[in-house]
Amino acid sequence: MLREEAAFFATRYEDVVREPDSTWEAWVAEAAQGVEKVLFVADDEEGMLGVVGAFRRLDPGEVQLVSLWVDPRARGRGVARSLIRVVAGWAQGLGAGRVVLFVQEANTPGRALYVRAGFRPTGDREPVGAGRPGFKLVVTATVGELLESRA
Ligand SMILES: CC(C)(COP(=O)(O)OP(=O)(O)OC[C@H]1O[C@@H](n2cnc3c(N)ncnc32)[C@H](O)[C@@H]1OP(=O)(O)O)[C@@H](O)C(=O)NCCC(=O)NCCS
């Protein structure tokens, strides 16, 4: 995911593999509790179709969606939209009213997906950073908008 589609993620594969396994084991263990952060996997009988993470931001009314990825063999079937709705449901359960995320300006499919799912740009953008050119845009939606958004 980070290696094959590096251009779409601000996090770099080479940085991630430098971290000790314990960092990611702790992340997953905390996500399994689903209180401050969470990880959802979509799968079928053939295996994993996609993944998405989310965490509660410092502002407890906001959840940040991260690391959305769908296996190329499963794309175009609504998997990403389903994962976004699952995150919105998780945010609602926490009492958060808004979902926020960053998408790279150059990620045309990603930007189209988020608009289709109900997000809109805030107008803010930041350099991608970590040695990457370009900018990432901030987009946001209310939980209600995401849950009401239909195919
Ligand atoms: C972007 C990505 C998550 C989309 O996953 P997906 O499961 O194929 O998306 P969906 O089938 O749920 O598509 C929902 C909407 O997104 C838009 N969309 C998805 N892929 C698109 C593409 N390649 N080109 C244009 N629009 C696209 C469409 O509007 C689509 O709605 P429609 O089918 O009614 O037209 C997937 O291509 C991916 O994993 N890309 C690489 C990683 C990435 O960019 N992640 C996001 C980082 S912010």
The ligand as a Tripos MOL2 file, in Angstrom:
@<TRIPOS>MOLECULE
LIG
   48    50     1     0     0
SMALL
NO_CHARGES

@<TRIPOS>ATOM
      1 C1         -9.2170    6.1740   -3.8210 C.3       1 LIG1
      2 C2         -9.6570    4.7480   -3.4660 C.3       1 LIG1
      3 C3         -9.6400    4.5790   -1.9220 C.3       1 LIG1
      4 C4        -11.0820    4.5210   -4.0000 C.3       1 LIG1
      5 O1        -11.5390    3.2320   -3.5770 O.3       1 LIG1
      6 P1        -12.8080    2.4990   -4.2850 P.3       1 LIG1
      7 O2        -13.2830    1.4350   -3.3820 O.co2     1 LIG1
      8 O3        -12.4520    2.1280   -5.6710 O.co2     1 LIG1
      9 O4        -13.8650    3.7000   -4.3420 O.3       1 LIG1
     10 P2        -15.4540    3.5220   -4.4940 P.3       1 LIG1
     11 O5        -15.7470    2.3670   -5.3970 O.co2     1 LIG1
     12 O6        -16.0780    3.5100   -3.1430 O.co2     1 LIG1
     13 O7        -15.7930    4.8590   -5.2910 O.3       1 LIG1
     14 C5        -16.6170    5.8820   -4.7580 C.3       1 LIG1
     15 C6        -16.4980    7.1210   -5.6300 C.3       1 LIG1
     16 O8        -15.1410    7.5870   -5.6740 O.3       1 LIG1
     17 C7        -14.8650    8.1520   -6.9600 C.3       1 LIG1
     18 N1        -13.7600    7.3890   -7.5370 N.ar      1 LIG1
     19 C8        -13.2110    6.2420   -7.0750 C.ar      1 LIG1
     20 N2        -12.1820    5.8540   -7.8500 N.ar      1 LIG1
     21 C9        -12.0770    6.7820   -8.8260 C.ar      1 LIG1
     22 C10       -11.1940    6.9550   -9.9360 C.ar      1 LIG1
     23 N3        -10.1930    6.0870  -10.1880 N.pl3     1 LIG1
     24 N4        -11.3670    8.0340  -10.7210 N.ar      1 LIG1
     25 C11       -12.3350    8.9260  -10.4780 C.ar      1 LIG1
     26 N5        -13.2150    8.8280   -9.4350 N.ar      1 LIG1
     27 C12       -13.0740    7.7730   -8.6310 C.ar      1 LIG1
     28 C13       -16.1350    8.0320   -7.7730 C.3       1 LIG1
     29 O9        -16.8710    9.2370   -7.6140 O.3       1 LIG1
     30 C14       -16.8730    6.9060   -7.0770 C.3       1 LIG1
     31 O10       -18.2540    7.0230   -7.1610 O.3       1 LIG1
     32 P3        -19.0690    6.3880   -8.4010 P.3       1 LIG1
     33 O11       -18.6180    4.9660   -8.4980 O.co2     1 LIG1
     34 O12       -20.4890    6.5190   -7.9850 O.co2     1 LIG1
     35 O13       -18.6720    7.2090   -9.5760 O.co2     1 LIG1
     36 C15        -8.7150    3.6700   -4.1100 C.3       1 LIG1
     37 O14        -8.5830    3.9720   -5.4840 O.3       1 LIG1
     38 C16        -7.3340    3.6140   -3.4920 C.2       1 LIG1
     39 O15        -7.1000    2.8390   -2.5490 O.2       1 LIG1
     40 N6         -6.3900    4.4230   -4.0080 N.am      1 LIG1
     41 C17        -4.9870    4.4510   -3.5310 C.3       1 LIG1
     42 C18        -4.8910    4.9260   -2.0920 C.3       1 LIG1
     43 C19        -5.5250    6.2930   -1.8900 C.2       1 LIG1
     44 O16        -5.4320    7.2020   -2.7180 O.2       1 LIG1
     45 N7         -6.1820    6.4430   -0.7220 N.am      1 LIG1
     46 C20        -6.7630    7.7160   -0.3020 C.3       1 LIG1
     47 C21        -5.6850    8.5160    0.4010 C.3       1 LIG1
     48 S1         -6.3270   10.0690    0.9800 S.3       1 LIG1
@<TRIPOS>BOND
     1     1     2 1
     2     2     3 1
     3     2     4 1
     4     2    36 1
     5     4     5 1
     6     5     6 1
     7     6     7 2
     8     6     8 1
     9     6     9 1
    10     9    10 1
    11    10    11 2
    12    10    12 1
    13    10    13 1
    14    13    14 1
    15    14    15 1
    16    15    16 1
    17    15    30 1
    18    16    17 1
    19    17    18 1
    20    17    28 1
    21    18    19 ar
    22    18    27 ar
    23    19    20 ar
    24    20    21 ar
    25    21    22 ar
    26    21    27 ar
    27    22    23 1
    28    22    24 ar
    29    24    25 ar
    30    25    26 ar
    31    26    27 ar
    32    28    29 1
    33    28    30 1
    34    30    31 1
    35    31    32 1
    36    32    33 2
    37    32    34 1
    38    32    35 1
    39    36    37 1
    40    36    38 1
    41    38    39 2
    42    38    40 1
    43    40    41 1
    44    41    42 1
    45    42    43 1
    46    43    44 2
    47    43    45 1
    48    45    46 1
    49    46    47 1
    50    47    48 1
@<TRIPOS>SUBSTRUCTURE
     1 LIG1         1 GROUP 0 **** ****
